């Protein structure tokens, strides 16, 4: 059985050039895993600390294209000989009311969130099923459980990611393949700080903290959790009182 902190463990991280994807790739690499860093762009900068694991840059991959996803898997297997886990951080965010002008947004959100999650899952499942082991983690969102105003397209597409994750978990439970998704709160990134300059950021979620949670889910110890949509909403406010 592969060890998450061992040199034989291989993880594919999609969106590795982004804030969360980069944090996940760095966290796993620092733990000794071999990381296939998948990105649409050809240049990816992974800022790991000790960086004890190997990093393979797999650039030019459009996750909405199944053949491109299969190519990413092929290149990973060619380089590392195995594929133990997938962490898919790719997605998009748009809001708008339901109306005649919103149909394009609906299609875009399903392309960016639901279709890419399905395509990369389908591509990695084949070698995982053959090996009888695997870990899959997607990034969903709380609106996928309950939509608010102006969230129809985004919420429905993230809801599809949650249902996809549940189906993968149910279909592969006997193959030692788990599938889970994370529902992050507002992530503390330069882009979010610029978009919300007056927001209180002390309760926002750090990408590195989400990466640690994902590190557990893709580990052998994480095999106890499957089919879950896990909130990761940041530090709780208020005073902690210890009961005795």
C-alpha atoms as an extended CHARMM CRD file, in Angstrom:
* protein
*
       244  EXT
         1         1  UNK       CA              0.0000000000        0.0000000000        0.0000000000  PROA      1               0.0000000000
         2         2  UNK       CA              1.4370000000        3.4430000000       -0.8840000000  PROA      2               0.0000000000
         3         3  UNK       CA              2.3500000000        5.8790000000        1.8520000000  PROA      3               0.0000000000
         4         4  UNK       CA              1.3850000000        9.5540000000        1.4990000000  PROA      4               0.0000000000
         5         5  UNK       CA              4.7420000000       10.5910000000        2.9300000000  PROA      5               0.0000000000
         6         6  UNK       CA              6.6940000000        7.9550000000        1.0450000000  PROA      6               0.0000000000
         7         7  UNK       CA              8.6820000000        8.2880000000       -2.1350000000  PROA      7               0.0000000000
         8         8  UNK       CA              6.4240000000        5.8880000000       -4.0510000000  PROA      8               0.0000000000
         9         9  UNK       CA              3.2040000000        7.8660000000       -3.6670000000  PROA      9               0.0000000000
        10        10  UNK       CA              2.0770000000        9.6210000000       -6.8910000000  PROA      10              0.0000000000
        11        11  UNK       CA             -0.5190000000       12.4250000000       -6.9200000000  PROA      11              0.0000000000
        12        12  UNK       CA             -1.9140000000       14.3310000000       -9.8820000000  PROA      12              0.0000000000
        13        13  UNK       CA             -2.8010000000       17.9260000000       -8.9640000000  PROA      13              0.0000000000
        14        14  UNK       CA             -4.8270000000       19.8540000000      -11.5380000000  PROA      14              0.0000000000
        15        15  UNK       CA             -4.7810000000       23.6340000000      -11.5490000000  PROA      15              0.0000000000
        16        16  UNK       CA             -1.3160000000       23.4060000000      -10.0080000000  PROA      16              0.0000000000
        17        17  UNK       CA             -0.4870000000       26.9440000000      -11.1410000000  PROA      17              0.0000000000
        18        18  UNK       CA             -3.3020000000       28.4300000000       -9.0460000000  PROA      18              0.0000000000
        19        19  UNK       CA             -3.3070000000       29.5050000000       -5.4050000000  PROA      19              0.0000000000
        20        20  UNK       CA             -4.9420000000       26.3650000000       -4.0110000000  PROA      20              0.0000000000
        21        21  UNK       CA             -3.4690000000       23.9500000000       -6.5400000000  PROA      21              0.0000000000
        22        22  UNK       CA              0.0020000000       25.3250000000       -5.9400000000  PROA      22              0.0000000000
        23        23  UNK       CA             -0.3960000000       24.9830000000       -2.1720000000  PROA      23              0.0000000000
        24        24  UNK       CA             -1.5680000000       21.3840000000       -2.5630000000  PROA      24              0.0000000000
        25        25  UNK       CA              1.2860000000       20.4980000000       -4.9090000000  PROA      25              0.0000000000
        26        26  UNK       CA              3.8300000000       22.0820000000       -2.5520000000  PROA      26              0.0000000000
        27        27  UNK       CA              2.3660000000       20.3610000000        0.5200000000  PROA      27              0.0000000000
        28        28  UNK       CA              2.4110000000       16.9370000000       -1.0940000000  PROA      28              0.0000000000
        29        29  UNK       CA              5.8500000000       17.4120000000       -2.6060000000  PROA      29              0.0000000000
        30        30  UNK       CA              7.2560000000       18.5000000000        0.7520000000  PROA      30              0.0000000000
        31        31  UNK       CA              5.8200000000       15.3140000000        2.2800000000  PROA      31              0.0000000000
        32        32  UNK       CA              7.8100000000       13.2470000000       -0.2050000000  PROA      32              0.0000000000
        33        33  UNK       CA              5.1130000000       12.4620000000       -2.7790000000  PROA      33              0.0000000000
        34        34  UNK       CA              5.7330000000       12.5400000000       -6.4980000000  PROA      34              0.0000000000
        35        35  UNK       CA              3.4730000000       15.1980000000       -8.0100000000  PROA      35              0.0000000000
        36        36  UNK       CA              2.1670000000       15.4830000000      -11.5590000000  PROA      36              0.0000000000
        37        37  UNK       CA              1.3540000000       19.2040000000      -11.7540000000  PROA      37              0.0000000000
        38        38  UNK       CA             -1.3230000000       19.6170000000      -14.4300000000  PROA      38              0.0000000000
        39        39  UNK       CA             -2.1110000000       23.0340000000      -15.9020000000  PROA      39              0.0000000000
        40        40  UNK       CA             -3.7130000000       24.5630000000      -18.9750000000  PROA      40              0.0000000000
        41        41  UNK       CA             -0.6370000000       26.7750000000      -19.2880000000  PROA      41              0.0000000000
        42        42  UNK       CA              2.7590000000       25.3230000000      -20.1060000000  PROA      42              0.0000000000
        43        43  UNK       CA              4.6450000000       27.1640000000      -17.3530000000  PROA      43              0.0000000000
        44        44  UNK       CA              3.9590000000       26.1950000000      -13.7280000000  PROA      44              0.0000000000
        45        45  UNK       CA              5.8060000000       27.5350000000      -10.6730000000  PROA      45              0.0000000000
        46        46  UNK       CA              5.4750000000       25.2840000000       -7.6200000000  PROA      46              0.0000000000
        47        47  UNK       CA              6.8340000000       27.0270000000       -4.5350000000  PROA      47              0.0000000000
        48        48  UNK       CA              7.5110000000       24.0890000000       -2.2580000000  PROA      48              0.0000000000
        49        49  UNK       CA              9.6440000000       24.3390000000        0.8570000000  PROA      49              0.0000000000
        50        50  UNK       CA             11.8930000000       21.3470000000        1.2950000000  PROA      50              0.0000000000
        51        51  UNK       CA             10.4600000000       19.8360000000       -1.8850000000  PROA      51              0.0000000000
        52        52  UNK       CA             11.6240000000       16.3120000000       -1.1710000000  PROA      52              0.0000000000
        53        53  UNK       CA              9.3660000000       14.7640000000       -3.8120000000  PROA      53              0.0000000000
        54        54  UNK       CA              9.6410000000       14.8970000000       -7.5850000000  PROA      54              0.0000000000
        55        55  UNK       CA              7.4660000000       17.2840000000       -9.5840000000  PROA      55              0.0000000000
        56        56  UNK       CA              6.4410000000       16.5920000000      -13.1810000000  PROA      56              0.0000000000
        57        57  UNK       CA              5.0070000000       19.5760000000      -15.0510000000  PROA      57              0.0000000000
        58        58  UNK       CA              2.1670000000       18.4840000000      -17.3390000000  PROA      58              0.0000000000
        59        59  UNK       CA              1.2460000000       21.6690000000      -19.1960000000  PROA      59              0.0000000000
        60        60  UNK       CA             -1.1480000000       22.4750000000      -22.0150000000  PROA      60              0.0000000000
        61        61  UNK       CA             -4.0030000000       20.3550000000      -20.6390000000  PROA      61              0.0000000000
        62        62  UNK       CA             -7.6370000000       21.3730000000      -21.1690000000  PROA      62              0.0000000000
        63        63  UNK       CA             -9.5910000000       19.3860000000      -18.5770000000  PROA      63              0.0000000000
        64        64  UNK       CA            -12.8490000000       19.7180000000      -20.5140000000  PROA      64              0.0000000000
        65        65  UNK       CA            -11.2620000000       17.5440000000      -23.2320000000  PROA      65              0.0000000000
        66        66  UNK       CA            -11.2640000000       13.8330000000      -22.3440000000  PROA      66              0.0000000000
        67        67  UNK       CA             -8.4000000000       13.0500000000      -24.7190000000  PROA      67              0.0000000000
        68        68  UNK       CA             -6.2790000000       15.7700000000      -23.0500000000  PROA      68              0.0000000000
        69        69  UNK       CA             -7.0700000000       14.2760000000      -19.6340000000  PROA      69              0.0000000000
        70        70  UNK       CA             -6.0580000000       10.8410000000      -20.9130000000  PROA      70              0.0000000000
        71        71  UNK       CA             -2.8160000000       12.3550000000      -22.2050000000  PROA      71              0.0000000000
        72        72  UNK       CA             -2.0930000000       13.8330000000      -18.7530000000  PROA      72              0.0000000000
        73        73  UNK       CA             -2.6170000000       10.3980000000      -17.2170000000  PROA      73              0.0000000000
        74        74  UNK       CA             -0.4070000000        8.7650000000      -19.8560000000  PROA      74              0.0000000000
        75        75  UNK       CA              2.4270000000       11.2060000000      -19.1970000000  PROA      75              0.0000000000
        76        76  UNK       CA              2.1180000000       10.6720000000      -15.4480000000  PROA      76              0.0000000000
        77        77  UNK       CA              2.2440000000        6.8980000000      -15.7760000000  PROA      77              0.0000000000
        78        78  UNK       CA              5.1500000000        7.1420000000      -18.2010000000  PROA      78              0.0000000000
        79        79  UNK       CA              7.1360000000        9.2490000000      -15.7370000000  PROA      79              0.0000000000
        80        80  UNK       CA              6.2020000000        7.6110000000      -12.4320000000  PROA      80              0.0000000000
        81        81  UNK       CA              4.7660000000        4.1870000000      -13.2940000000  PROA      81              0.0000000000
        82        82  UNK       CA              1.6560000000        4.6190000000      -11.1640000000  PROA      82              0.0000000000
        83        83  UNK       CA             -1.0700000000        7.0690000000      -10.1780000000  PROA      83              0.0000000000
        84        84  UNK       CA             -2.3820000000        6.8620000000       -6.6250000000  PROA      84              0.0000000000
        85        85  UNK       CA             -4.4000000000       10.0410000000       -6.2160000000  PROA      85              0.0000000000
        86        86  UNK       CA             -6.0750000000       12.9280000000       -8.0200000000  PROA      86              0.0000000000
        87        87  UNK       CA             -6.6410000000       16.3670000000       -6.5080000000  PROA      87              0.0000000000
        88        88  UNK       CA             -8.7110000000       18.4700000000       -8.9030000000  PROA      88              0.0000000000
        89        89  UNK       CA             -8.6710000000       22.1810000000       -8.0110000000  PROA      89              0.0000000000
        90        90  UNK       CA             -9.7900000000       23.5400000000      -11.4010000000  PROA      90              0.0000000000
        91        91  UNK       CA            -13.0580000000       25.4730000000      -11.5490000000  PROA      91              0.0000000000
        92        92  UNK       CA            -14.7450000000       28.7590000000      -12.2950000000  PROA      92              0.0000000000
        93        93  UNK       CA            -17.0600000000       31.2620000000      -10.6210000000  PROA      93              0.0000000000
        94        94  UNK       CA            -19.7150000000       33.5070000000      -12.1340000000  PROA      94              0.0000000000
        95        95  UNK       CA            -22.9850000000       34.8710000000      -10.7740000000  PROA      95              0.0000000000
        96        96  UNK       CA            -26.1300000000       36.2190000000      -12.3740000000  PROA      96              0.0000000000
        97        97  UNK       CA            -29.9300000000       35.9240000000      -12.2540000000  PROA      97              0.0000000000
        98        98  UNK       CA            -31.9260000000       33.3010000000      -14.0910000000  PROA      98              0.0000000000
        99        99  UNK       CA            -33.0590000000       34.7820000000      -17.3860000000  PROA      99              0.0000000000
       100       100  UNK       CA            -32.6810000000       34.5840000000      -21.1190000000  PROA      100             0.0000000000
       101       101  UNK       CA            -29.2280000000       36.1580000000      -20.9900000000  PROA      101             0.0000000000
       102       102  UNK       CA            -28.0020000000       33.6560000000      -18.3990000000  PROA      102             0.0000000000
       103       103  UNK       CA            -27.9920000000       30.5250000000      -20.5450000000  PROA      103             0.0000000000
       104       104  UNK       CA            -24.4140000000       31.0510000000      -21.7250000000  PROA      104             0.0000000000
       105       105  UNK       CA            -23.3020000000       31.3720000000      -18.1130000000  PROA      105             0.0000000000
       106       106  UNK       CA            -25.0590000000       28.0940000000      -17.3310000000  PROA      106             0.0000000000
       107       107  UNK       CA            -23.1280000000       26.3260000000      -20.0930000000  PROA      107             0.0000000000
       108       108  UNK       CA            -19.8240000000       27.9310000000      -19.0600000000  PROA      108             0.0000000000
       109       109  UNK       CA            -20.1640000000       26.9370000000      -15.4170000000  PROA      109             0.0000000000
       110       110  UNK       CA            -20.9710000000       23.3470000000      -16.3120000000  PROA      110             0.0000000000
       111       111  UNK       CA            -17.9660000000       23.2600000000      -18.6450000000  PROA      111             0.0000000000
       112       112  UNK       CA            -15.5900000000       24.7520000000      -16.0880000000  PROA      112             0.0000000000
       113       113  UNK       CA            -16.8340000000       22.9190000000      -12.9980000000  PROA      113             0.0000000000
       114       114  UNK       CA            -18.8040000000       19.7870000000      -13.8280000000  PROA      114             0.0000000000
       115       115  UNK       CA            -17.4440000000       18.6270000000      -17.1890000000  PROA      115             0.0000000000
       116       116  UNK       CA            -13.7870000000       18.9520000000      -16.2480000000  PROA      116             0.0000000000
       117       117  UNK       CA            -14.3780000000       17.0720000000      -12.9810000000  PROA      117             0.0000000000
       118       118  UNK       CA            -16.0710000000       14.2560000000      -14.8790000000  PROA      118             0.0000000000
       119       119  UNK       CA            -13.4280000000       14.0590000000      -17.6280000000  PROA      119             0.0000000000
       120       120  UNK       CA            -10.3780000000       13.9560000000      -15.3550000000  PROA      120             0.0000000000
       121       121  UNK       CA            -12.1240000000       11.5030000000      -13.0090000000  PROA      121             0.0000000000
       122       122  UNK       CA            -12.9090000000        9.1740000000      -15.9080000000  PROA      122             0.0000000000
       123       123  UNK       CA             -9.2960000000        9.3520000000      -17.0810000000  PROA      123             0.0000000000
       124       124  UNK       CA             -7.6870000000        8.5550000000      -13.7050000000  PROA      124             0.0000000000
       125       125  UNK       CA            -10.1810000000        5.8760000000      -12.6900000000  PROA      125             0.0000000000
       126       126  UNK       CA             -8.9380000000        3.3470000000      -15.2380000000  PROA      126             0.0000000000
       127       127  UNK       CA             -5.4030000000        2.9570000000      -13.8140000000  PROA      127             0.0000000000
       128       128  UNK       CA             -6.7240000000        3.2140000000      -10.2520000000  PROA      128             0.0000000000
       129       129  UNK       CA             -9.2250000000        0.4290000000      -10.8660000000  PROA      129             0.0000000000
       130       130  UNK       CA             -6.5240000000       -1.7120000000      -12.4340000000  PROA      130             0.0000000000
       131       131  UNK       CA             -4.3060000000       -1.1410000000       -9.3890000000  PROA      131             0.0000000000
       132       132  UNK       CA             -7.1340000000       -1.6340000000       -6.9020000000  PROA      132             0.0000000000
       133       133  UNK       CA             -6.2850000000        1.5990000000       -5.0940000000  PROA      133             0.0000000000
       134       134  UNK       CA             -6.9420000000        5.3050000000       -5.4730000000  PROA      134             0.0000000000
       135       135  UNK       CA             -7.8930000000        8.6040000000       -3.9150000000  PROA      135             0.0000000000
       136       136  UNK       CA             -9.9190000000       11.3380000000       -5.6700000000  PROA      136             0.0000000000
       137       137  UNK       CA            -10.5790000000       14.8080000000       -4.2270000000  PROA      137             0.0000000000
       138       138  UNK       CA            -12.5670000000       17.5260000000       -5.9930000000  PROA      138             0.0000000000
       139       139  UNK       CA            -13.2270000000       21.1210000000       -4.9400000000  PROA      139             0.0000000000
       140       140  UNK       CA            -16.9550000000       21.8750000000       -4.7400000000  PROA      140             0.0000000000
       141       141  UNK       CA            -18.6810000000       24.7200000000       -2.8760000000  PROA      141             0.0000000000
       142       142  UNK       CA            -21.3920000000       25.2800000000       -0.2670000000  PROA      142             0.0000000000
       143       143  UNK       CA            -23.8510000000       26.6920000000       -2.8690000000  PROA      143             0.0000000000
       144       144  UNK       CA            -23.7690000000       23.2000000000       -4.3740000000  PROA      144             0.0000000000
       145       145  UNK       CA            -25.8540000000       22.1690000000       -1.3660000000  PROA      145             0.0000000000
       146       146  UNK       CA            -28.1850000000       25.1950000000       -1.3540000000  PROA      146             0.0000000000
       147       147  UNK       CA            -28.1950000000       28.0230000000       -3.8860000000  PROA      147             0.0000000000
       148       148  UNK       CA            -28.7200000000       31.6790000000       -3.1400000000  PROA      148             0.0000000000
       149       149  UNK       CA            -29.8730000000       34.4890000000       -5.4120000000  PROA      149             0.0000000000
       150       150  UNK       CA            -27.8150000000       34.8940000000       -8.5800000000  PROA      150             0.0000000000
       151       151  UNK       CA            -26.1260000000       31.5260000000       -8.0260000000  PROA      151             0.0000000000
       152       152  UNK       CA            -28.1560000000       29.1930000000      -10.2300000000  PROA      152             0.0000000000
       153       153  UNK       CA            -25.4500000000       28.2740000000      -12.7390000000  PROA      153             0.0000000000
       154       154  UNK       CA            -22.5810000000       28.1840000000      -10.2650000000  PROA      154             0.0000000000
       155       155  UNK       CA            -24.5290000000       26.2970000000       -7.6030000000  PROA      155             0.0000000000
       156       156  UNK       CA            -25.9290000000       23.7430000000      -10.0390000000  PROA      156             0.0000000000
       157       157  UNK       CA            -22.4930000000       23.0390000000      -11.5090000000  PROA      157             0.0000000000
       158       158  UNK       CA            -20.9250000000       22.6120000000       -8.0620000000  PROA      158             0.0000000000
       159       159  UNK       CA            -23.8930000000       20.4640000000       -7.0490000000  PROA      159             0.0000000000
       160       160  UNK       CA            -23.0570000000       18.2660000000      -10.0200000000  PROA      160             0.0000000000
       161       161  UNK       CA            -19.4950000000       17.9210000000       -8.6950000000  PROA      161             0.0000000000
       162       162  UNK       CA            -20.8580000000       16.7450000000       -5.3320000000  PROA      162             0.0000000000
       163       163  UNK       CA            -23.1880000000       14.1900000000       -6.9570000000  PROA      163             0.0000000000
       164       164  UNK       CA            -20.3660000000       13.0260000000       -9.2570000000  PROA      164             0.0000000000
       165       165  UNK       CA            -18.1380000000       12.5100000000       -6.2280000000  PROA      165             0.0000000000
       166       166  UNK       CA            -20.8180000000       10.4960000000       -4.4370000000  PROA      166             0.0000000000
       167       167  UNK       CA            -21.3420000000        8.2750000000       -7.4850000000  PROA      167             0.0000000000
       168       168  UNK       CA            -17.6080000000        7.6200000000       -7.9050000000  PROA      168             0.0000000000
       169       169  UNK       CA            -17.3840000000        6.6850000000       -4.2280000000  PROA      169             0.0000000000
       170       170  UNK       CA            -20.3350000000        4.2840000000       -4.4510000000  PROA      170             0.0000000000
       171       171  UNK       CA            -19.1270000000        2.6580000000       -7.6710000000  PROA      171             0.0000000000
       172       172  UNK       CA            -15.5760000000        2.0860000000       -6.4280000000  PROA      172             0.0000000000
       173       173  UNK       CA            -15.9820000000        1.3290000000       -2.7360000000  PROA      173             0.0000000000
       174       174  UNK       CA            -14.9510000000       -2.3140000000       -3.2150000000  PROA      174             0.0000000000
       175       175  UNK       CA            -11.8860000000       -1.3150000000       -5.2670000000  PROA      175             0.0000000000
       176       176  UNK       CA            -10.2410000000        0.6390000000       -2.4180000000  PROA      176             0.0000000000
       177       177  UNK       CA            -10.8360000000        3.8900000000       -4.2930000000  PROA      177             0.0000000000
       178       178  UNK       CA            -12.2360000000        6.8010000000       -2.3050000000  PROA      178             0.0000000000
       179       179  UNK       CA            -13.7890000000       10.0070000000       -3.6340000000  PROA      179             0.0000000000
       180       180  UNK       CA            -14.4820000000       13.1300000000       -1.6000000000  PROA      180             0.0000000000
       181       181  UNK       CA            -14.9390000000       16.8400000000       -2.1900000000  PROA      181             0.0000000000
       182       182  UNK       CA            -14.0810000000       19.9530000000       -0.2150000000  PROA      182             0.0000000000
       183       183  UNK       CA            -16.4700000000       22.8780000000        0.3010000000  PROA      183             0.0000000000
       184       184  UNK       CA            -14.1130000000       25.7740000000        1.0800000000  PROA      184             0.0000000000
       185       185  UNK       CA            -15.0610000000       29.0570000000        2.6340000000  PROA      185             0.0000000000
       186       186  UNK       CA            -13.5640000000       32.2470000000        1.2110000000  PROA      186             0.0000000000
       187       187  UNK       CA             -9.9490000000       31.4090000000        0.4260000000  PROA      187             0.0000000000
       188       188  UNK       CA             -7.3490000000       33.9780000000        1.4220000000  PROA      188             0.0000000000
       189       189  UNK       CA             -5.7750000000       34.7630000000       -1.9420000000  PROA      189             0.0000000000
       190       190  UNK       CA             -4.4290000000       37.9790000000       -3.4820000000  PROA      190             0.0000000000
       191       191  UNK       CA             -7.2910000000       37.9420000000       -5.9760000000  PROA      191             0.0000000000
       192       192  UNK       CA             -9.9750000000       37.6760000000       -3.2750000000  PROA      192             0.0000000000
       193       193  UNK       CA             -8.3380000000       40.3870000000       -1.1600000000  PROA      193             0.0000000000
       194       194  UNK       CA             -8.2410000000       42.6960000000       -4.1890000000  PROA      194             0.0000000000
       195       195  UNK       CA            -11.8810000000       41.9320000000       -5.0430000000  PROA      195             0.0000000000
       196       196  UNK       CA            -13.0390000000       42.5320000000       -1.4410000000  PROA      196             0.0000000000
       197       197  UNK       CA            -10.7040000000       45.1970000000       -0.0320000000  PROA      197             0.0000000000
       198       198  UNK       CA            -13.0000000000       46.0460000000        2.8870000000  PROA      198             0.0000000000
       199       199  UNK       CA            -13.7080000000       42.4890000000        3.9930000000  PROA      199             0.0000000000
       200       200  UNK       CA            -12.5710000000       41.0670000000        7.3130000000  PROA      200             0.0000000000
       201       201  UNK       CA            -10.0810000000       38.4090000000        6.3130000000  PROA      201             0.0000000000
       202       202  UNK       CA             -9.2530000000       36.9140000000        9.7230000000  PROA      202             0.0000000000
       203       203  UNK       CA            -11.8220000000       34.1520000000        9.1890000000  PROA      203             0.0000000000
       204       204  UNK       CA            -10.8250000000       33.3490000000        5.6240000000  PROA      204             0.0000000000
       205       205  UNK       CA             -9.3070000000       29.9800000000        4.8130000000  PROA      205             0.0000000000
       206       206  UNK       CA             -5.6030000000       29.6980000000        4.0730000000  PROA      206             0.0000000000
       207       207  UNK       CA             -4.7700000000       27.6010000000        0.9760000000  PROA      207             0.0000000000
       208       208  UNK       CA             -2.1020000000       25.7640000000        3.0010000000  PROA      208             0.0000000000
       209       209  UNK       CA             -4.7170000000       24.6660000000        5.5680000000  PROA      209             0.0000000000
       210       210  UNK       CA             -6.9780000000       23.2380000000        2.8690000000  PROA      210             0.0000000000
       211       211  UNK       CA             -3.8980000000       21.5140000000        1.4310000000  PROA      211             0.0000000000
       212       212  UNK       CA             -3.2930000000       19.7890000000        4.7740000000  PROA      212             0.0000000000
       213       213  UNK       CA             -6.8730000000       18.5050000000        4.8280000000  PROA      213             0.0000000000
       214       214  UNK       CA             -6.4710000000       17.2230000000        1.2820000000  PROA      214             0.0000000000
       215       215  UNK       CA             -3.1680000000       15.6200000000        2.2780000000  PROA      215             0.0000000000
       216       216  UNK       CA             -5.0540000000       13.5250000000        4.8200000000  PROA      216             0.0000000000
       217       217  UNK       CA             -7.8190000000       12.5610000000        2.3840000000  PROA      217             0.0000000000
       218       218  UNK       CA             -5.3490000000       11.2550000000       -0.2100000000  PROA      218             0.0000000000
       219       219  UNK       CA             -3.3350000000        9.3290000000        2.3720000000  PROA      219             0.0000000000
       220       220  UNK       CA             -3.8750000000        5.6620000000        3.2580000000  PROA      220             0.0000000000
       221       221  UNK       CA             -5.3490000000        6.8320000000        6.5760000000  PROA      221             0.0000000000
       222       222  UNK       CA             -7.9340000000        8.8260000000        4.6130000000  PROA      222             0.0000000000
       223       223  UNK       CA             -9.4470000000        5.6010000000        3.2890000000  PROA      223             0.0000000000
       224       224  UNK       CA            -11.9720000000        5.7220000000        6.1120000000  PROA      224             0.0000000000
       225       225  UNK       CA            -13.6900000000        8.7080000000        4.4270000000  PROA      225             0.0000000000
       226       226  UNK       CA            -15.4720000000        8.3920000000        1.0850000000  PROA      226             0.0000000000
       227       227  UNK       CA            -18.4530000000       10.0180000000       -0.6080000000  PROA      227             0.0000000000
       228       228  UNK       CA            -18.2100000000       13.0610000000        1.6580000000  PROA      228             0.0000000000
       229       229  UNK       CA            -18.6590000000       16.7830000000        1.0150000000  PROA      229             0.0000000000
       230       230  UNK       CA            -16.4550000000       18.3150000000        3.6980000000  PROA      230             0.0000000000
       231       231  UNK       CA            -16.8230000000       21.9720000000        4.7510000000  PROA      231             0.0000000000
       232       232  UNK       CA            -13.5440000000       23.8560000000        5.1710000000  PROA      232             0.0000000000
       233       233  UNK       CA            -14.8810000000       27.2600000000        6.1230000000  PROA      233             0.0000000000
       234       234  UNK       CA            -12.0850000000       28.7840000000        8.1700000000  PROA      234             0.0000000000
       235       235  UNK       CA            -11.5340000000       29.7570000000       11.7710000000  PROA      235             0.0000000000
       236       236  UNK       CA            -14.6750000000       30.0090000000       13.8650000000  PROA      236             0.0000000000
       237       237  UNK       CA            -15.2870000000       33.3270000000       15.5990000000  PROA      237             0.0000000000
       238       238  UNK       CA            -16.1690000000       33.6960000000       19.2310000000  PROA      238             0.0000000000
       239       239  UNK       CA            -14.7010000000       32.5080000000       22.5160000000  PROA      239             0.0000000000
       240       240  UNK       CA            -13.8270000000       28.8820000000       23.0770000000  PROA      240             0.0000000000
       241       241  UNK       CA            -14.9610000000       27.5670000000       26.4650000000  PROA      241             0.0000000000
       242       242  UNK       CA            -13.6010000000       24.2470000000       27.5720000000  PROA      242             0.0000000000
       243       243  UNK       CA            -16.1010000000       22.0570000000       29.3270000000  PROA      243             0.0000000000
       244       244  UNK       CA            -15.0620000000       20.0600000000       32.3920000000  PROA      244             0.0000000000
